[in-house]
């Protein structure tokens, strides 16, 4: 099994989807979670990183974390600033921001190629392609939910200083 990240079907001709092995996908998500956690200032930025970190194959299963860019929890009102933040997160991840938090040394050329491709996808994605239902569904807190999708108060892992998601810390879960 592997994972694919792609644009919505109507934009698939614009930028080629990213196909990654399970191992490369884990590295991809981890370096984005690290970079974004170090850069996020607003609640929306924190939520975007938490959403990415929830693609934790050690918890949800290998080969099950691929997604279309429109599945991300974008909002129409803050779309431009959200897009700028994700592009900044990608750029800093490609530059190695926070990689020292990993318990391994990633294959830099492979991960940077995937990050660059992801950046092209984000640049091609527009406000008109946003489906607000994705954010609403994802962020909804169900009554009596002791483990909400977005942890209350946006806590960070004490060891890795990255945002926790409903599955905990993606780096702790993966043995870093």
C-alpha positions in Angstrom: 0.0 0.0 0.0 1.0 3.6 -0.4 -0.5 7.1 -0.1 -1.5 9.7 -2.7 -2.0 13.4 -2.1 -3.8 15.1 -5.0 -5.8 18.2 -6.0 -9.5 17.9 -6.4 -10.5 16.0 -9.6 -11.2 19.2 -11.6 -7.6 20.4 -11.0 -5.7 17.0 -11.4 -4.4 18.1 -14.8 -2.8 21.2 -13.3 -0.3 19.5 -10.9 0.5 15.8 -10.8 -0.5 13.9 -7.6 2.2 12.9 -5.2 2.5 9.1 -4.7 4.6 8.1 -1.7 5.5 4.9 0.0 4.2 4.5 3.6 7.6 5.4 5.0 8.1 8.5 2.9 4.5 9.6 3.8 5.3 9.4 7.5 8.4 11.5 7.1 6.5 14.0 4.9 3.7 14.4 7.6 6.2 14.6 10.4 8.4 17.3 8.9 5.3 19.4 8.1 4.0 18.9 11.6 7.3 20.0 13.1 7.7 23.0 10.8 4.1 24.1 11.2 4.2 23.7 15.0 7.2 26.0 15.2 5.6 28.6 12.9 1.9 28.6 13.9 0.6 31.6 15.7 -3.1 31.8 15.1 -5.7 29.1 16.1 -6.4 28.5 12.4 -2.7 27.8 11.7 -2.6 25.5 14.7 -5.7 23.6 13.4 -4.2 23.1 9.9 -1.1 21.5 11.5 -3.2 19.4 13.8 -5.2 18.2 10.8 -2.0 17.2 9.0 -0.6 15.5 12.1 -3.7 13.4 12.4 -2.5 11.6 9.3 -0.5 9.4 11.6 -0.1 6.0 10.1 1.1 4.4 13.3 -2.4 5.0 14.7 -4.8 5.1 11.8 -3.1 2.4 9.7 -0.5 2.4 6.9 -1.6 3.3 3.4 -4.7 5.1 4.7 -3.6 8.7 5.1 -3.6 10.0 1.5 -5.9 13.0 0.8 -7.1 15.6 -1.7 -6.1 19.2 -0.9 -9.8 20.2 -0.7 -10.2 17.8 2.2 -8.0 20.0 4.4 -9.9 22.2 6.8 -9.7 25.4 4.8 -12.0 28.3 5.6 -13.2 30.8 3.0 -12.8 33.9 5.2 -9.2 33.2 6.1 -8.2 31.2 3.0 -5.4 33.5 1.7 -3.6 33.7 5.1 -4.1 29.9 5.6 -2.6 29.2 2.1 0.3 31.6 2.9 0.9 29.8 6.2 0.9 26.3 4.6 3.3 27.5 1.9 5.6 28.9 4.6 5.4 25.7 6.5 6.3 23.7 3.4 9.2 26.0 2.6 10.6 25.8 6.1 10.1 22.0 6.3 12.1 21.7 3.0 14.9 23.8 4.6 15.1 21.3 7.4 13.4 23.4 10.2 13.1 21.2 13.3 14.5 18.0 11.7 16.7 17.6 14.7 13.6 16.5 16.6 13.4 13.3 14.5 15.1 10.2 15.7 16.4 9.5 12.2 17.9 11.3 9.3 15.4 11.5 6.4 16.4 11.1 2.8 16.5 14.8 2.1 16.2 14.7 -1.7 13.1 12.5 -1.6 11.3 14.5 1.0 12.2 17.9 -0.5 10.9 16.7 -3.9 7.6 15.7 -2.3 7.4 19.0 -0.3 8.0 21.0 -3.5 5.3 19.1 -5.3 2.9 19.7 -2.4 3.7 23.4 -2.6 2.8 23.5 -6.3 -0.5 21.9 -5.4 -1.2 24.4 -2.7 -0.4 27.3 -5.1 -2.8 25.8 -7.7 -5.6 25.4 -5.1 -8.0 28.4 -4.9 -10.7 29.8 -2.6 -13.3 28.7 -5.1 -12.3 25.1 -4.5 -12.8 25.2 -0.7 -15.6 23.1 0.7 -16.4 24.6 4.1 -18.2 21.4 5.1 -14.8 19.7 5.5 -13.8 22.2 8.2 -17.2 22.1 9.9 -17.3 18.3 10.1 -13.8 18.0 11.2 -13.9 20.6 13.9 -17.3 19.7 15.4 -17.1 18.7 19.0 -19.5 15.9 19.9 -21.3 16.0 23.3 -19.4 14.0 25.9 -16.3 13.7 23.6 -13.3 13.4 26.0 -10.9 13.2 23.1 -11.9 16.0 20.6 -10.5 16.2 17.1 -8.9 19.5 18.0 -7.5 19.2 21.6 -8.7 22.0 23.8 -6.2 24.8 24.3 -3.9 23.5 21.5 -1.5 21.7 23.8 2.0 20.7 22.6 4.1 17.7 23.3 6.4 18.3 26.2 9.2 16.4 24.5 8.9 17.5 20.9 7.2 20.9 21.2 4.7 20.1 18.4 0.9 20.3 18.5 -0.9 17.3 19.8 -3.8 15.9 17.9 -6.6 13.5 19.0 -4.0 10.6 18.6 -1.3 12.3 20.8 2.1 13.3 19.4 2.9 12.1 16.0 6.6 11.9 16.8 6.1 10.0 20.1 3.7 7.6 18.3 6.5 6.9 15.8 9.2 6.4 18.3 11.1 9.7 17.9 
